[in-house]
């Protein structure tokens, strides 16, 4: 990077950190007041190289702008079953799903996301998901559905 470019980048950073600058034209004028003539294309490249983004308060470093939380979709139930399910243990109206350590939470989230009518509720620990059904018959029907998804 040339000395002129390095100096210009430093001046841009100083200007945007000192006061709000609404747009590139305002930034170009402030640089011109310091005897630095830059084109809009050069200024645009500089802003990109410096990773400055335009916000309501003016230009800010991209890492200083709060990011929206990333919301990942729940994995499909079939995928979660294939990935986490180790064993299925029926018990009257209960279905116990065994997983590796830390596998119960994502599997329970996928089960809940499937919104099966047969399920009264789920409880997840670290390596076990407990599915509660109203009766033995609905548990058997649910078990068949789940087993079909992993075949």
N, C-alpha and C positions, 0 to 999 in steps of 0.2 A: 504494500500500500504506500502510495506516495506521501511525502510530508504534508503537501497541501491538502490531500484528502483526509489524512489523519487529523490535521488541525481543524478542517471543516467539520468532521464528525464530532470532534470535541466541542466546537462552538454550537452545533445543533443540540447536542445533549445538554449543554449548559443552558441554552435558551428554553428548551422544553421543560427542563426541571425547575427553572426559575419562575415561570409564569405560564398560564394557559395560552396556548397558541391554537387557534380554531381551525386553520387550514394551511395548505402548502403555500399559498400566496402570501399570507401573513408571515410565515416563516421565511420565505424568500426575501420579503421586504426588510425584515429584521437583520438578516444576513447582509443584505445590501447596505444597510446603515452602518455595518462594520466593515465596509469596503470589500465584501465578498460577493462576487457576481456568480450566480449559479442558475442554470436553466431548470425548468420544471422537470425535465427528464432526469437530470442529475440529482435533483433534490428527491425525486421519487425513488431512485435507486438507493440514495443515502438512507432514506427512511426505512427501506426494506432491509438493507444491510445492518442497520442499527436495531432492527426488530422493534421499531416504534409503531404503535397502532393508534388510530384516531379514536378517542372516546368523547363523551359529552364534556369532559373537563379539558380536552385538548389532547395532544400527543403524549403517550406514555409508553415505557418499555413493555413489550408483550408479556413478560413474566410478572409485571406489576398489575396487570388487568385480571381481576378475579374471573376464574373460569366457571362456567356452568358445570354442575356436577354431572359426570357421565353416568347415565342410567342404562345399564345393560339389560337387555330383555332376558326374562327367565328362560333357561334352556328348555327345549321341548322335553316332555316326560320320557319319551323313548330314549333320547340321548342320555338323559340323566340316569335312567335305569341301567343302561349299558355301561355307563362310566362309573357309577358308584355302587350299584347293588351287588352284594356278595352272597346274601342268603335271604330266603323268605320263610318266615315261621308263622303259621296260622295258629290261632288260639281262640276258639269260639267266635265271638264277633270282632276279634282284634287281629290285625295283621302286623307282624313285626318285620321290618326290613333292616337287615344288617348291612353296614357299609364299612369301608376302611376308616381309620381315625379322621375326623373333620369332614367326612362325607355326608353326614346326616342332614346338615342344614341345607345344602344345595338340593339334595334329593327331596327333602320335605317341601321346599319352595316350589319345585317342579310339580310335585304331587298336588299341592294346593292350587297351583296355577292351572292344572288340568280341569279343576272344578267338576269332579265326578259327583253325581248325585248320591252315589252309594256311601260317600264319606261324610261322617258326622264331624270328624275333626282329626287333626294330626298333632303329634308332639315329637319334637326332634331333640335328641341329645347330641353327643359327639359322634357316636358310631351306630346309633339306633334310631329308627323312625317308627313311631307307633301310630298306626292308622286305626281309628275307631269307626266301626260301622254299626248300624242299628241292630243287626242280627246276624246269625251264622250264614244264612242264605245270601245276604247281600255281600258279606265278606268273601264267600266263595266266588260270586260273580265278579267282584272286584279283583280278586286274585287271578282269575282266568284272564281278565283284561290286561292286567299288568304283565303276566307271563307271556301273553301274545305279543306285547310290545318289545320284548327282548329276544324274540325268536327271529 
